[in-house]
Amino acid sequence: MTQTGRDGAPDERLLDRALIEEAAKKSGLLWVRGTEGPVALWHLWHDGAVCLVGGGPGEQPLPGLVDGGTATVTVRSKDKGGRLVAFEARVSELTPHSQAWESAVEELKGKRLNAPDADTMAERWARECRVLRLEPHGSATERPGAMPDDSGAAAPVPSPATTRRPIPAALPRLLVGRRGAKRVRNR
């Protein structure tokens, strides 16, 4: 049964929370913006929050994510890959070998692909990396039916490199010539 507010309408916060949890469980990649620009990170939904590991050699970077800070998390749709929901989260760094850290690391180990040291990975993470927990707070800032008009894409960095040039004048004749030759051979 869905909980309702005073006016009898479904409680938006509960619906947002359900959307956030389901999207984060299904998507293997999300975008996180801390005090620096957004970065794509692999993650795991565990115990009501997004859990991440990184910041050490051979692991994903965690720029701008500080213990006690906040971050904006954007989760993509698993089937289409587009932005599905965005929310604000409280960042907390788990203390190595604490009960919460052990629980999160046990789950994260199963999601870490291509680890060079699968047997000793947890010890390396305790020594060299950070395990973070991003717990949602408040309502979703973006969700289906409440998305911004802009794409959210960053403008390309100016560069002299380019891939847009006029096609060579002979290219259409070469392409048609090849197709025509194939038709003749196939007859």
Summary of the structure (lengths in Angstrom):
residues: 187
radius of gyration: 23.3
end to end distance: 67.1
largest distance: 75.8
contacts: 462
relative contact order: 0.15
helix: 28%
strand: 26%
